[in-house]
């Protein structure tokens, strides 16, 4: 699964162009992957993401 999210840049609002790319893979009940954060074309951060769901 891949998700790209951008901030809204407008004349009267936010003028900072930022985006986040998230890439995740589901294996059994765990979803894990990585993300990268950009400001314009510059990479400003990256890391790992993990989520899981357990039925009670």
Residue, then its C-alpha position, 0 to 999 in steps of 0.5 A: x500500500x502506498x500513500x502520498x499526502x501533500x499540504x495545501x498551498x494557497x495564495x492566502x493560506x499555507x505557503x509551505x510545500x510539504x509532502x509525506x510518502x508512506x509505503x506499507x506492507x501487510x503480513x498476517x495481522x501486522x502492517x509495517x513499512x517506511x515513510x519519508x517527509x519532504x519540504x519541496x524537493x528536500x528530504x527532511x525526515x524518514x523513519x519506520x511505521x508499524x501497526x497491528x490489530x489483535x482481536x479480543 
